Amino acid sequence: MKHTVKEIKLKNGARGLLIDVPGATTMSMQFQFRAGNRYVKSKDIEQVAHIMEHMAFGANARFKSEHEFEFEFTKNGAYRNAYTSDLSMVYEADCADFEWDRILDLQRLSICQPKFNESELNAEKGNVRSELTNYLNDHHRILWPRVQQLLGEDVLTYRQSLPTIGNVTITDVREHHKRTHTTQNMRFVIAGKLKGRKSEIKRQMEAFDLPQGTRFVVPHDTLTKAGPSMIRRKDATNLTFGLFMAIPRELSDEELDAMHYLNHILTGTMHSRIFGAARQKGLAYNVNAYTGTGFYDSGWDITGQVNHEAASELFDIITRELRNVLEGNINEKEVEAAKSFALGRYQMGAQTVSQISGFYTGRYFDDGFIKNYEKVPDMIKNVTVERMVNTARGFINEDIWVLAAVSNGEKQELVELNDKVATLFNKE
């Protein structure tokens, strides 16, 4: 879908993107605050941000309860949600074009005029407790916060977060909202048919009744290498593993693109070097590779699940193929296939207003950078083997990594797998 993007800066300090999609029949809205778990006033109430997010669509200045507000919000089919991460709290909504102004007003109401009350607090404490307990049964999910700790990030695991729920009071919730929900700390993206509506949208956004505040700084942790780490679970019937590598800088867009296509070559298809080889030998149902970048560091992860009897052979493949990459053994045919796949996904990725909005939100909310949708095909074409290899070598040369797993087995198994991976980082 064709669209145009314009950034606006409001008098109250808020900033956002208006994405005009001519002819769209829906509107998508997202509002982000740096208000996640890293910004709570004390680790003793670490889940206050998460609980506040759960209460975001509860009672407010116009509606007495969550049920009343939910009925009004969704009566014409509109969708709403909110989520909390280490850094962000994001409110999102999708609605039919004919009611965009009504939904924007309701979003403003929930963000600016919540009436946090004890009954909803107690209910949401129970819901958050249930959510985190559910996560403890997801072996992939529990790996990540443990890995963050091992590499040096100042976060809690889910098991450590659970006891903090009981410490949260209604005063804590109100304090977190007042301190973090300010106009300077707000970013937004609104996408849909905006012709003739931008002035009204701007007027409504400037009417957000929040203090001006400031844009919070992103915390900076110093990352370090860690030894193999096992999370023991009696119910784990196989090995859920992750090889996590870090580099203490933000990757450029060109480097990040190169790593995305390298990951596709390694694990993206049934004929990929790691995943495809593992499937062909019956070793693993799924293996994934992912690269992401942040403010101060970037990560390269190889994750998956494997039965104990197949783990050693799978890690031989992982180690072999990563070494091949480091030695520059990537052929142009593989790169061209990855580019072709990426171009197809690019063309398929703007079929809805929500997809278009999603292309911009992540990066814009992170650091205010506005990606250029039209330049994506040229960026795909410009990916080179040299950049893939050099970026991968950068991760290895930093020697900041950890192998972690969830298992009911002995740690010695992980130590032996770690020894295989460690040969990649041996600089002798």
GIQUI-V320528 format. One record per pair of residues at least 4 apart in sequence whose C-alpha atoms are under 6 Angstrom apart, sorted by the first residue. I is the first residue (numbers start at 1). J is the second residue. D is the distance in whole Angstrom. If there is no record, write none. Layout:
i=<I:I>
j=<J:J>
d=<D:D>
This chain:
i=<1:1:3:3:4:4:5:5:6:6:7:7:8:8:9:10:12:13:13:14:14:14:15:16:16:16:17:18:18:19:20:20:20:20:21:21:22:24:24:25:26:26:26:27:27:27:27:27:28:28:28:28:28:29:29:29:29:30:30:30:30:31:31:31:31:32:32:32:32:33:33:33:33:34:34:35:35:35:35:36:36:36:36:36:36:36:37:37:37:38:38:44:45:45:45:47:48:50:52:57:58:58:59:59:59:59:59:60:60:60:61:63:66:71:74:78:78:79:79:80:80:81:82:82:82:83:83:84:84:108:109:110:112:124:145:146:148:149:150:151:151:152:153:156:156:176:177:182:182:182:182:183:184:184:184:184:185:185:194:224:225:225:226:227:228:228:229:230:230:230:231:232:232:232:233:233:234:236:236:238:238:238:239:239:239:239:240:240:240:240:241:241:241:241:242:242:242:242:243:243:243:244:244:244:245:245:245:245:246:246:246:247:247:247:248:249:249:250:250:250:250:250:250:251:251:251:258:258:259:259:261:263:263:264:265:266:266:266:267:267:267:267:270:271:272:273:274:275:278:278:279:279:283:284:286:287:287:288:288:289:289:290:290:291:291:292:292:293:294:306:315:316:319:324:325:326:326:328:339:345:350:350:361:363:364:364:364:387:393:396:414:418>
j=<350:351:20:21:19:20:18:19:17:18:16:17:15:16:15:14:183:183:184:183:184:186:187:187:188:189:189:190:191:191:191:192:193:194:192:193:193:192:193:97:95:96:97:94:95:97:191:192:93:94:190:191:354:92:93:189:190:91:92:188:189:90:91:187:188:89:90:186:187:88:89:185:186:87:88:39:88:89:180:49:84:85:86:87:88:89:46:49:86:86:87:164:164:167:168:165:52:84:173:110:65:66:63:64:65:66:115:113:114:115:113:69:70:75:78:94:95:93:94:92:93:92:90:91:92:89:90:88:89:112:113:114:209:128:157:157:153:153:226:223:224:223:221:160:161:180:181:210:211:212:213:212:212:213:214:215:214:215:198:400:400:401:402:402:403:404:404:404:405:406:406:406:407:408:407:408:408:407:408:306:307:308:305:306:406:407:304:305:405:406:303:304:404:405:302:303:403:404:301:302:403:301:401:402:299:300:400:401:298:299:400:297:298:395:297:296:297:293:294:295:296:297:298:255:256:293:383:388:263:388:338:267:289:268:272:272:273:274:272:274:275:288:276:276:276:277:318:287:283:284:283:284:310:306:304:303:304:302:303:301:302:300:301:299:300:298:299:298:298:311:319:320:421:329:329:389:393:389:380:349:355:356:365:369:368:369:370:391:397:425:418:422>
d=<6:6:5:5:6:5:6:5:6:5:6:4:6:6:5:5:6:6:5:5:5:5:5:5:4:5:5:5:6:4:6:5:5:5:5:5:5:6:5:5:6:4:4:6:5:6:6:5:6:4:6:5:6:6:5:6:4:6:4:5:5:6:5:6:4:6:4:6:5:6:5:6:5:6:5:6:5:5:5:6:6:5:5:4:4:5:6:6:5:5:6:5:5:6:6:6:6:6:6:6:6:4:5:5:4:5:5:6:4:4:6:6:6:6:5:6:4:5:5:6:4:5:5:4:6:6:5:6:5:6:5:5:6:6:5:6:5:5:6:5:5:5:6:6:6:6:5:5:5:5:5:5:6:6:5:5:6:4:6:6:4:5:5:6:5:6:5:6:5:6:5:6:5:5:6:5:5:5:5:6:5:6:6:5:6:5:6:4:5:5:6:6:6:4:6:4:6:5:6:5:5:5:6:5:6:5:6:4:6:4:5:6:5:5:4:5:4:6:6:6:6:5:6:6:6:6:6:5:6:6:6:6:5:4:5:5:5:5:5:6:5:6:4:4:4:6:6:5:5:6:6:6:6:5:6:6:4:6:5:6:5:6:5:6:4:6:5:4:6:6:6:6:6:5:5:6:6:6:6:6:5:5:6:6:4:5:6:6:6:6:6:6>
